[in-house]
Amino acid sequence: MSVLLLEAFYGGSHKQLVDLLKESVEDCVSFTLPAKKWHWRARTSALYFMQAVPASSSYRVLFTSSVLSLAELVALRPDLTRLKKVLYFHENQLVYPVRKSQERDFQYGYNQILSCLVADVVAFNSSFNMESFLSSICTFMKTMPDHRPKDLDQLIRPKCCVLHFPIRFPDVTRSVLISLTTLTIDSEPPEEILNVAGPQQYQKTLQNQPVSHPCGNERGSLRPLHIVWPHRWEHDKDPQLFFQTLLKLKEQQLSFEVSVLGETFTDVPDIFLEAKKQLVDHIQHWGFMPSKEDYLKALCQADVVVSTAKHEFFGVAMLEAVHCGCYPLCPRALVYPEIFPATYLYSTPEQLCKRLQDFCKRPQLVRQHVTQVNLSAFSWDTLGDSFRSLLGAESDRKLTEEQMS
């Protein structure tokens, strides 16, 4: 095996990428740690991989996410130094939100900077991720009391490129014979409306194009607007704002349904339990769906997908939801302007609430809309060759943006 894939936090998008590379790139072998106790993975995974990865003369490329302290690993395993070392940033710790500045642990960002210095190629999933990291290095290092190194960003930038996270968009199918919007508000959608696969004569298969929702002509026959929130149940996704917005819709006696999906970890914010009690009459789905098929069905049932994130460097869940036919609403900040046209962005909580109010009153607005998001730019079909090139052992171990395009 010539490509060594190491993942210290094998879950979510990190797992998705490793699995996709193993499946699609020849001669890969992977070593991973479960997606638990992130802070401990960032601190200690190099020591684990030092012992877990067998020595081999066949390795040519080492690919890892920035959770692993790559500098520590190559110091512990000098035989890996000769490999082309590729560091992939799903997120960066220099601008990762913390509730108080005193809570930011210097070590995590410091490890990422050291990893960049020993890597041969540093790839980021978005321009926002790359620029926010590089532009924050100087300020970050000023927290050192003295003897601060200078111009580290200038040493790292020549190694950097943007390589969007590759999504293998699944085939999603929606019945073309039955309109979702002709159901009565109290009725359940028939099972055959939403499928992941099915007979060609009854269904329309969509690959890299978003599903468009059919619409009834009379508002009285419309199902309530279905809002989905498919994010990790953590503070940085700002569930507080999302649920506060839904409670305002409820106070105005607007008709809507909600599905709250996404993974949960050790500490779940209290707002989820509180919101579940207050929104019980509006809930369609609640909780993580281990089955990808069930997850896609839930997305296909929804009309609008909402992000309230205070932190996002890419957003796989949002793009998957758009692929399944959802109208996206995202903050006009972070990575979102890089991916979504302005019509899908909001600047304030009040704007988000107003948009959802309008959609609750006229759900046909989103069901008739064909979303203008270039999903193909983020598909494996488009990005696969760039990743194969990235994992090629070029003699000079350099990869420029020109080679990536």
C-alpha positions as CSV (number, residue, x, y, z in Angstrom):
1,M,0.0,0.0,0.0
2,S,1.5,3.3,-1.1
3,V,-1.0,5.8,0.5
4,L,-1.2,5.9,4.3
5,L,-4.4,7.5,5.5
6,L,-4.4,8.5,9.2
7,E,-7.5,9.9,10.9
8,A,-7.4,10.7,14.6
9,F,-11.2,11.6,14.7
10,Y,-12.9,9.0,12.6
11,G,-16.5,10.4,12.5
12,G,-18.7,12.8,10.6
13,S,-17.0,14.4,7.5
14,H,-13.6,13.1,8.6
15,K,-14.9,9.5,8.3
16,Q,-16.7,10.4,5.1
17,L,-13.5,11.6,3.4
18,V,-11.4,8.7,4.6
19,D,-14.0,6.2,3.4
20,L,-14.3,7.9,0.1
21,L,-10.6,7.9,-0.5
22,K,-10.2,4.3,0.4
23,E,-13.0,3.4,-2.0
24,S,-11.9,5.5,-4.9
25,V,-8.1,5.8,-4.7
26,E,-5.9,2.8,-5.3
27,D,-3.3,1.4,-2.9
28,C,-4.7,3.1,0.3
29,V,-4.4,1.7,3.8
30,S,-6.0,3.5,6.8
31,F,-5.5,3.7,10.5
32,T,-8.1,5.5,12.6
33,L,-9.3,6.4,16.1
34,P,-13.0,6.6,17.0
35,A,-14.6,10.0,17.0
36,K,-14.7,10.5,20.8
37,K,-13.0,12.8,23.2
38,W,-11.8,15.2,20.5
39,H,-9.4,17.1,22.8
40,W,-7.6,13.9,23.8
41,R,-7.3,12.8,20.2
42,A,-5.7,16.1,19.3
43,R,-3.3,15.8,22.3
44,T,-2.3,12.1,22.1
45,S,-3.1,10.5,18.7
46,A,0.5,10.9,17.4
47,L,1.7,8.5,20.2
48,Y,-1.0,6.0,19.3
49,F,-0.2,6.0,15.6
50,M,3.5,5.7,16.4
51,Q,2.8,2.3,17.7
52,A,-0.2,1.3,15.5
53,V,1.3,2.0,12.0
54,P,3.7,-0.8,11.0
55,A,6.9,0.1,9.3
56,S,6.8,-0.4,5.5
57,S,9.0,0.6,2.6
58,S,5.9,0.8,0.3
59,Y,4.5,4.0,1.8
60,R,4.8,7.0,-0.6
61,V,2.2,9.4,0.7
62,L,0.8,10.2,4.2
63,F,-2.6,11.9,4.3
64,T,-4.1,13.1,7.6
65,S,-6.5,15.7,8.9
66,S,-5.3,18.5,11.1
67,V,-6.6,16.8,14.3
68,L,-3.3,14.8,14.3
69,S,-0.2,16.6,15.5
70,L,1.8,15.7,12.4
71,A,5.0,17.3,13.8
72,E,4.9,15.0,16.8
73,L,4.3,11.9,14.6
74,V,7.2,12.4,12.2
75,A,9.5,13.1,15.2
76,L,8.4,9.9,16.8
77,R,8.5,8.0,13.5
78,P,11.5,9.2,11.4
79,D,10.8,6.6,8.8
80,L,7.7,8.6,7.8
81,T,9.6,11.8,7.2
82,R,10.5,10.8,3.7
83,L,6.9,10.5,2.6
84,K,5.0,13.2,0.8
85,K,3.0,14.5,3.8
86,V,-0.5,16.0,3.0
87,L,-2.4,17.8,5.8
88,Y,-6.1,18.4,5.2
89,F,-8.0,21.0,7.2
90,H,-11.6,20.3,7.9
91,E,-11.5,23.1,10.4
92,N,-8.9,25.3,12.1
93,Q,-8.4,26.0,15.7
94,L,-7.2,29.6,15.4
95,V,-10.7,30.9,14.8
96,Y,-12.7,28.0,16.3
97,P,-15.3,29.7,18.5
98,V,-15.0,29.5,22.3
99,R,-17.4,31.0,24.8
100,K,-14.6,33.0,26.4
101,S,-11.3,33.9,25.0
102,Q,-9.6,32.6,28.2
103,E,-11.0,29.1,27.3
104,R,-9.0,28.8,24.1
105,D,-6.3,26.2,24.6
106,F,-3.2,27.5,22.9
107,Q,-1.8,24.0,22.3
108,Y,-4.4,23.0,19.6
109,G,-3.7,25.9,17.3
110,Y,0.0,25.7,18.0
111,N,0.0,22.0,17.0
112,Q,-1.8,22.9,13.7
113,I,0.8,25.5,12.9
114,L,3.7,23.0,13.6
115,S,1.9,20.4,11.5
116,C,1.8,22.9,8.6
117,L,5.5,23.6,8.9
118,V,6.4,19.9,8.5
119,A,3.8,19.1,5.9
120,D,4.6,19.2,2.1
121,V,1.1,20.1,1.1
122,V,-1.6,21.8,3.2
123,A,-5.1,21.6,1.7
124,F,-8.2,23.4,3.0
125,N,-11.8,22.5,2.4
126,S,-12.6,26.2,1.6
127,S,-11.0,29.6,1.0
128,F,-12.6,30.8,4.2
129,N,-10.9,28.1,6.1
130,M,-7.5,28.8,4.5
131,E,-7.6,32.6,4.8
132,S,-8.9,32.7,8.3
133,F,-6.1,30.3,9.4
134,L,-3.3,32.1,7.7
135,S,-4.4,35.6,8.6
136,S,-4.8,34.6,12.3
137,I,-1.3,33.1,12.8
138,C,0.4,36.4,13.7
139,T,-2.2,37.4,16.2
140,F,-2.4,33.9,17.7
141,M,1.4,33.8,18.2
142,K,1.3,37.2,20.0
143,T,-0.3,35.4,23.0
144,M,3.2,34.0,23.7
145,P,4.8,36.1,26.4
146,D,8.1,36.6,24.5
147,H,10.5,35.3,21.9
148,R,7.7,35.1,19.4
149,P,8.5,33.6,16.0
150,K,7.9,35.8,13.0
151,D,6.4,35.4,9.5
152,L,5.2,31.8,10.0
153,D,2.3,32.5,7.6
154,Q,4.8,33.3,4.9
155,L,6.5,30.0,5.4
156,I,3.2,28.1,5.3
157,R,1.2,29.9,2.5
158,P,3.3,28.5,-0.4
159,K,2.3,25.0,0.6
160,C,-1.4,25.8,0.8
161,C,-4.2,25.2,-1.6
162,V,-8.0,25.0,-1.5
163,L,-9.5,21.6,-2.3
164,H,-13.2,21.5,-1.5
165,F,-14.5,18.6,0.5
166,P,-15.7,16.0,-2.1
167,I,-19.3,14.8,-1.7
168,R,-20.5,11.6,-3.4
169,F,-24.0,12.8,-3.9
170,P,-26.3,9.8,-3.7
171,D,-29.1,9.2,-6.1
172,V,-32.3,10.6,-4.5
173,T,-35.7,9.9,-6.0
174,R,-39.0,11.5,-5.5
175,S,-42.3,10.4,-6.9
176,V,-43.5,12.4,-9.9
177,L,-47.0,11.1,-9.6
178,I,-48.0,12.4,-6.2
179,S,-47.7,16.0,-5.2
180,L,-46.5,16.6,-1.7
181,T,-48.6,19.7,-1.4
182,T,-51.9,18.1,-2.2
183,L,-51.9,16.3,1.1
184,T,-54.0,17.6,3.9
185,I,-52.2,19.1,6.8
186,D,-53.1,16.3,9.2
187,S,-52.2,13.5,6.9
188,E,-49.0,11.6,6.8
189,P,-47.1,11.5,3.5
190,P,-47.4,8.1,1.8
191,E,-44.3,6.0,2.0
192,E,-43.9,5.8,-1.7
193,I,-43.4,9.6,-2.0
194,L,-39.9,9.4,-0.8
195,N,-37.5,6.8,-1.8
196,V,-33.7,6.3,-2.2
197,A,-34.3,3.9,-5.1
198,G,-37.2,2.7,-7.0
199,P,-38.7,1.7,-10.4
200,Q,-37.7,4.1,-13.2
201,Q,-41.1,4.4,-14.6
202,Y,-42.5,5.9,-11.4
203,Q,-39.7,8.0,-10.3
204,K,-37.3,10.7,-11.4
205,T,-33.6,10.1,-10.5
206,L,-31.5,13.1,-9.7
207,Q,-27.7,13.0,-9.2
208,N,-25.9,16.3,-9.0
209,Q,-29.0,18.5,-9.4
210,P,-31.2,19.5,-6.5
211,V,-34.7,18.0,-6.3
212,S,-37.5,20.5,-7.0
213,H,-40.7,20.3,-5.0
214,P,-44.0,20.2,-6.8
215,C,-46.7,22.6,-5.6
216,G,-50.5,22.5,-5.2
217,N,-52.5,25.5,-6.4
218,E,-54.6,26.1,-3.3
219,R,-53.0,27.1,0.0
220,G,-55.7,25.2,1.9
221,S,-54.4,21.9,0.5
222,L,-50.7,22.6,1.4
223,R,-48.8,20.6,4.0
224,P,-47.2,22.8,6.6
225,L,-43.7,24.1,5.9
226,H,-41.2,21.4,6.9
227,I,-37.9,22.9,8.4
228,V,-34.9,20.7,8.9
229,W,-31.8,21.4,11.1
230,P,-29.2,18.6,10.3
231,H,-26.2,19.7,12.4
232,R,-24.1,18.5,15.3
233,W,-25.9,19.1,18.6
234,E,-23.3,21.5,19.9
235,H,-23.0,25.1,21.0
236,D,-21.0,26.2,18.0
237,K,-24.0,25.5,15.7
238,D,-26.1,27.9,17.8
239,P,-29.1,25.7,18.4
240,Q,-30.3,28.5,20.8
241,L,-31.0,30.8,17.9
242,F,-32.7,28.1,15.8
243,F,-35.1,27.1,18.5
244,Q,-35.8,30.7,19.6
245,T,-36.8,31.4,16.0
246,L,-39.1,28.4,15.9
247,L,-40.7,29.4,19.1
248,K,-41.5,32.8,17.6
249,L,-43.2,31.1,14.7
250,K,-45.2,29.1,17.2
251,E,-46.2,32.2,19.1
252,Q,-47.5,33.6,15.9
253,Q,-49.6,30.4,15.4
254,L,-47.9,29.7,12.1
255,S,-48.1,26.2,10.8
256,F,-44.8,24.3,10.4
257,E,-43.1,21.0,11.0
258,V,-39.5,20.5,12.2
259,S,-36.9,17.8,12.0
260,V,-33.8,18.1,14.2
261,L,-31.1,15.7,13.0
262,G,-27.3,15.5,13.3
263,E,-24.9,13.7,15.6
264,T,-24.8,14.0,19.4
265,F,-21.7,13.7,21.5
266,T,-21.0,13.6,25.2
267,D,-22.3,17.0,26.2
268,V,-25.7,18.0,24.6
269,P,-26.8,21.6,25.2
270,D,-29.8,21.9,27.5
271,I,-31.8,23.8,24.9
272,F,-32.5,20.6,23.0
273,L,-34.5,19.0,25.8
274,E,-36.3,22.3,26.5
275,A,-37.1,22.8,22.8
276,K,-38.4,19.3,22.4
277,K,-41.0,19.8,25.1
278,Q,-42.1,23.2,23.7
279,L,-42.2,22.1,20.0
280,V,-43.6,18.6,20.5
281,D,-46.6,19.2,18.3
282,H,-44.4,20.3,15.4
283,I,-41.8,17.6,15.5
284,Q,-41.5,15.1,12.5
285,H,-38.1,13.7,13.3
286,W,-35.9,14.2,16.4
287,G,-32.4,12.8,16.8
288,F,-29.5,11.3,14.8
289,M,-30.3,8.8,12.1
290,P,-27.7,6.1,11.8
291,S,-29.1,4.9,8.6
292,K,-28.0,7.0,5.6
293,E,-31.1,5.9,3.7
294,D,-33.4,7.1,6.5
295,Y,-31.4,10.4,6.8
296,L,-31.8,11.1,3.0
297,K,-35.5,10.3,3.2
298,A,-35.9,12.8,6.1
299,L,-34.1,15.5,4.0
300,C,-36.3,14.8,1.0
301,Q,-39.4,15.3,3.2
302,A,-38.2,18.8,4.2
303,D,-38.7,22.1,2.4
304,V,-36.2,24.4,4.1
305,V,-32.8,23.6,5.6
306,V,-31.5,26.2,8.1
307,S,-28.0,26.9,9.5
308,T,-27.5,29.1,12.5
309,A,-23.8,28.2,12.9
310,K,-21.3,30.4,14.6
311,H,-18.6,28.1,13.2
312,E,-18.6,26.5,9.7
313,F,-15.7,25.9,7.4
314,F,-17.6,24.0,4.8
315,G,-21.0,22.4,5.6
316,V,-21.6,19.0,4.1
317,A,-25.0,18.7,5.7
318,M,-26.3,21.9,4.1
319,L,-25.2,20.8,0.6
320,E,-26.6,17.3,1.1
321,A,-30.0,18.8,2.1
322,V,-29.9,21.1,-1.0
323,H,-29.2,18.0,-3.1
324,C,-32.4,16.5,-1.6
325,G,-34.5,19.5,-2.6
326,C,-34.3,21.8,0.4
327,Y,-34.2,25.6,0.2
328,P,-31.1,26.8,2.2
329,L,-31.0,29.6,4.7
330,C,-27.6,30.4,6.0
331,P,-25.8,33.2,7.8
332,R,-24.1,35.9,5.6
333,A,-20.8,34.9,7.2
334,L,-18.2,32.2,7.6
335,V,-17.9,30.0,4.5
336,Y,-21.5,30.4,3.3
337,P,-21.0,33.3,0.9
338,E,-18.3,31.2,-0.8
339,I,-20.9,28.5,-1.6
340,F,-24.4,30.0,-1.6
341,P,-25.7,32.8,-3.7
342,A,-26.8,35.9,-1.8
343,T,-30.5,35.1,-2.0
344,Y,-30.0,32.2,0.5
345,L,-28.2,34.3,3.1
346,Y,-29.5,36.3,6.1
347,S,-27.6,38.9,8.1
348,T,-29.6,39.0,11.3
349,P,-31.8,36.7,13.4
350,E,-34.7,39.0,12.5
351,Q,-34.1,38.4,8.8
352,L,-34.0,34.6,9.4
353,C,-37.3,34.8,11.3
354,K,-38.9,37.0,8.6
355,R,-37.9,34.6,5.8
356,L,-39.4,31.6,7.7
357,Q,-42.5,33.5,8.5
358,D,-43.1,34.2,4.8
359,F,-42.4,30.6,3.9
360,C,-44.8,29.3,6.6
361,K,-47.5,31.5,5.1
362,R,-46.7,30.5,1.6
363,P,-44.8,27.2,1.5
364,Q,-45.3,27.0,-2.3
365,L,-42.5,29.7,-2.6
366,V,-39.9,27.1,-1.7
367,R,-41.6,24.1,-3.2
368,Q,-41.7,25.7,-6.6
369,H,-38.2,27.0,-6.3
370,V,-35.3,25.3,-8.1
371,T,-32.2,26.0,-5.9
372,Q,-29.4,27.9,-7.7
373,V,-26.5,26.2,-6.0
374,N,-23.7,24.7,-8.0
375,L,-23.6,21.3,-6.4
376,S,-21.4,19.8,-9.1
377,A,-18.4,22.0,-7.9
378,F,-18.4,20.0,-4.7
379,S,-19.0,16.5,-6.1
380,W,-16.5,13.7,-6.2
381,D,-17.1,13.4,-9.9
382,T,-15.6,16.9,-10.2
383,L,-12.9,16.8,-7.5
384,G,-11.8,13.1,-7.7
385,D,-8.9,13.7,-10.1
386,S,-7.6,16.5,-7.9
387,F,-7.5,14.2,-4.9
388,R,-5.8,11.5,-6.9
389,S,-3.2,14.0,-8.0
390,L,-2.9,15.1,-4.4
391,L,-2.2,11.6,-3.3
392,G,0.4,11.0,-6.1
393,A,4.0,10.9,-4.9
394,E,5.4,13.6,-7.1
395,S,9.2,13.8,-7.0
396,D,9.3,17.3,-5.7
397,R,6.3,16.7,-3.4
398,K,4.7,19.9,-4.3
399,L,1.2,20.6,-5.4
400,T,0.3,24.0,-6.8
401,E,-3.2,25.4,-7.3
402,E,-2.5,25.2,-11.1
403,Q,-2.1,21.4,-10.8
404,M,-5.3,21.2,-8.8
405,S,-7.5,23.1,-11.3
